[in-house]
Amino acid sequence: MTALLQIAAFALGIYLSIRMIAALYGAVDVWHMIGKAWPRVVADVLVWGLTAGVIAWLMHGPYRSALVWGLSVYLAFYLSIWPLAGLYFARRRTDRDVD
């Protein structure tokens, strides 16, 4: 049962990491009207950040570790996509220019 709950905490960490990254992209999504939308953007970032923090604070021992691992693993995966996407799109541009 403990392993199942640790897997669930890990999955919850991944979910919270996805939601936090999405909240951070909120500023980019509404940049054209950031003067009006900034309270919503700040509220979204605070809500998801506080949610992750409170859940981590309420968990004990191995569950907290699994949650933090889920948060960290997804963040590392997400950040690793940027250079790989740059390489992929650079290759696609050069393939098109070879004609």
Rosetta silent file (secondary structure, phi, psi, omega in degrees, C-alpha in Angstrom):
SEQUENCE: MTALLQIAAFALGIYLSIRMIAALYGAVDVWHMIGKAWPRVVADVLVWGLTAGVIAWLMHGPYRSALVWGLSVYLAFYLSIWPLAGLYFARRRTDRDVD
SCORE:     score description
SCORE:     0.000 S_00000001
   1 L     0.000  -36.548 -179.101    0.000    0.000    0.000 S_00000001
   2 H   -64.275  -40.805  179.495    2.861    2.364    0.778 S_00000001
   3 H   -64.242  -39.089  178.523    4.369    1.932   -2.695 S_00000001
   4 H   -64.195  -41.398  178.117    0.999    2.666   -4.296 S_00000001
   5 H   -68.600  -33.039  175.865    0.634    5.855   -2.266 S_00000001
   6 H   -67.916  -39.023  176.403    4.167    6.904   -3.185 S_00000001
   7 H   -64.241  -40.264  177.388    3.361    6.398   -6.859 S_00000001
   8 H   -64.529  -39.588  178.021    0.219    8.484   -6.381 S_00000001
   9 H   -66.291  -39.099  176.682    2.252   11.228   -4.670 S_00000001
  10 H   -61.656  -45.880  178.899    4.769   11.138   -7.535 S_00000001
  11 H   -64.045  -38.414  176.599    1.933   11.477  -10.082 S_00000001
  12 H   -63.456  -38.724  176.706    0.448   14.328   -8.046 S_00000001
  13 H   -62.030  -42.030  177.162    3.844   16.050   -8.142 S_00000001
  14 H   -62.695  -45.007  179.631    3.929   15.744  -11.920 S_00000001
  15 H   -60.667  -46.059 -179.517    0.393   17.145  -12.168 S_00000001
  16 H   -65.753  -34.039  176.571    1.195   20.086   -9.903 S_00000001
  17 H   -65.945  -42.214  177.487    4.354   20.812  -11.879 S_00000001
  18 H   -61.522  -44.867 -178.658    2.360   20.875  -15.122 S_00000001
  19 H   -65.959  -37.154  179.159   -0.218   23.223  -13.598 S_00000001
  20 H   -67.848  -41.705  177.133    2.478   25.547  -12.223 S_00000001
  21 H   -64.086  -41.012  177.167    4.223   25.768  -15.600 S_00000001
  22 H   -62.725  -39.132  178.140    0.863   26.460  -17.249 S_00000001
  23 H   -65.493  -37.584  177.768    0.178   29.214  -14.720 S_00000001
  24 H   -67.388  -31.594  175.520    3.555   30.778  -15.477 S_00000001
  25 H   -72.991  -12.161  177.942    2.677   30.761  -19.172 S_00000001
  26 H   -56.859  -36.417  179.002   -0.451   32.751  -18.313 S_00000001
  27 H   -64.658  -37.773  178.933    1.585   35.954  -18.458 S_00000001
  28 H   -70.514  -39.537 -177.622    2.696   35.137  -21.997 S_00000001
  29 H   -63.192  -35.588 -176.255   -0.819   34.190  -23.066 S_00000001
  30 L  -113.913   26.284 -176.518   -2.342   37.517  -22.030 S_00000001
  31 H   -60.827  -31.303 -179.453    0.666   39.790  -22.567 S_00000001
  32 H   -65.087  -21.266  177.973   -1.283   41.949  -25.035 S_00000001
  33 H  -132.968   38.406 -175.716   -3.609   42.961  -22.190 S_00000001
  34 H   -62.784  -26.135  178.223   -1.378   42.402  -19.170 S_00000001
  35 H   -59.578  -34.012  179.279   -2.432   45.764  -17.738 S_00000001
  36 H   -94.341  -30.247 -170.219   -5.900   44.359  -17.089 S_00000001
  37 H   -97.249   -3.256 -174.478   -5.092   40.680  -16.617 S_00000001
  38 H   -61.644  -33.648  177.546   -2.118   40.781  -14.251 S_00000001
  39 H   -61.485  -38.232  179.289   -4.183   40.133  -11.093 S_00000001
  40 H   -66.873  -40.918 -179.700   -5.482   36.894  -12.600 S_00000001
  41 H   -63.798  -46.901 -179.976   -1.998   35.834  -13.707 S_00000001
  42 H   -64.159  -40.468  179.283   -0.504   36.526  -10.273 S_00000001
  43 H   -63.279  -42.394  178.700   -3.417   34.773   -8.574 S_00000001
  44 H   -61.872  -44.977  179.614   -2.989   31.655  -10.731 S_00000001
  45 H   -63.298  -44.043  179.552    0.745   31.462   -9.987 S_00000001
  46 H   -64.892  -42.539 -178.327    0.150   31.981   -6.269 S_00000001
  47 H   -62.169  -47.901 -177.539   -2.681   29.454   -6.099 S_00000001
  48 H   -72.422  -35.182  176.035   -0.712   26.664   -7.790 S_00000001
  49 H   -65.597  -44.808  178.288    2.491   27.496   -5.931 S_00000001
  50 H   -67.566  -36.793  177.637    0.709   27.546   -2.580 S_00000001
  51 H   -60.493  -47.212  178.365   -1.203   24.384   -3.444 S_00000001
  52 H   -62.634  -42.070 -179.517    2.040   22.525   -4.135 S_00000001
  53 H   -65.648  -43.816 -179.331    3.623   23.954   -0.984 S_00000001
  54 H   -67.492  -42.146  178.601    0.706   23.140    1.305 S_00000001
  55 H   -62.785  -42.729  177.923    0.344   19.614   -0.056 S_00000001
  56 H   -63.608  -38.373 -179.725    4.079   19.028    0.402 S_00000001
  57 H   -67.057  -35.615 -178.627    3.892   20.437    3.934 S_00000001
  58 H   -77.508  -22.702 -179.545    0.967   18.165    4.844 S_00000001
  59 L   -79.280  156.484 -179.083    2.613   14.993    3.555 S_00000001
  60 L  -116.391  146.727  169.892    4.959   12.955    5.688 S_00000001
  61 H    42.188 -113.406 -172.808    8.278   11.264    4.976 S_00000001
  62 H   -66.255  -26.372 -179.939    8.356    9.086    1.872 S_00000001
  63 H   -71.713  -39.987  177.034    5.216   10.654    0.401 S_00000001
  64 H   -63.709  -42.223  178.295    6.721   14.134    0.544 S_00000001
  65 H   -61.533  -42.722  179.071    9.876   12.824   -1.113 S_00000001
  66 H   -63.997  -39.970  177.868    7.826   11.200   -3.876 S_00000001
  67 H   -62.966  -46.932 -179.702    5.890   14.440   -4.433 S_00000001
  68 H   -65.059  -37.934  175.744    9.086   16.488   -4.658 S_00000001
  69 H   -62.833  -40.712  177.425   10.598   13.913   -7.020 S_00000001
  70 H   -62.581  -44.502  176.993    7.502   14.208   -9.226 S_00000001
  71 H   -60.333  -46.770 -175.154    7.775   17.996   -9.260 S_00000001
  72 H   -70.017  -42.701 -177.822   11.503   17.864  -10.007 S_00000001
  73 H   -63.607  -43.945 -179.860   11.413   15.124  -12.629 S_00000001
  74 H   -67.673  -39.572  178.323    8.751   16.850  -14.691 S_00000001
  75 H   -62.162  -43.464  177.907   10.517   20.201  -14.426 S_00000001
  76 H   -63.658  -42.327  176.855   13.792   18.611  -15.573 S_00000001
  77 H   -60.849  -46.104 -178.392   11.965   16.856  -18.420 S_00000001
  78 H   -63.087  -43.806  179.977   10.262   20.096  -19.462 S_00000001
  79 H   -68.864  -28.220  178.280   13.490   22.085  -19.390 S_00000001
  80 H   -74.230  -19.735  179.560   15.283   19.398  -21.408 S_00000001
  81 H   -68.887  -33.323 -176.584   12.708   19.733  -24.182 S_00000001
  82 H   -57.414  -55.607  179.926   13.832   23.296  -25.030 S_00000001
  83 H   -66.011  -34.330  178.516   17.314   22.481  -26.385 S_00000001
  84 H   -66.626  -38.696  177.380   16.039   19.317  -28.060 S_00000001
  85 H   -66.435  -38.806  177.224   13.258   21.256  -29.775 S_00000001
  86 H   -60.986  -43.151  177.094   15.797   23.840  -30.931 S_00000001
  87 H   -63.996  -41.841 -179.607   17.926   21.105  -32.483 S_00000001
  88 H   -62.772  -47.786 -177.594   14.885   19.520  -34.114 S_00000001
  89 H   -70.696  -32.306  175.402   13.627   22.763  -35.650 S_00000001
  90 H   -64.739  -41.216  178.197   17.122   23.753  -36.800 S_00000001
  91 H   -65.199  -40.048  179.491   17.420   20.405  -38.560 S_00000001
  92 H   -64.755  -37.769  178.488   14.000   20.835  -40.154 S_00000001
  93 H   -65.241  -42.035 -178.537   14.986   24.273  -41.483 S_00000001
  94 H   -71.216  -32.512  176.854   18.181   22.921  -43.049 S_00000001
  95 H   -64.341  -36.200 -178.747   16.323   19.952  -44.575 S_00000001
  96 H   -73.583  -31.045 -177.365   13.948   22.318  -46.318 S_00000001
  97 H   -79.977   -9.883 -176.230   16.768   24.507  -47.679 S_00000001
  98 L   -74.768  -22.922 -177.015   18.573   21.574  -49.339 S_00000001
  99 L   -41.591    0.000    0.000   16.087   21.340  -52.228 S_00000001
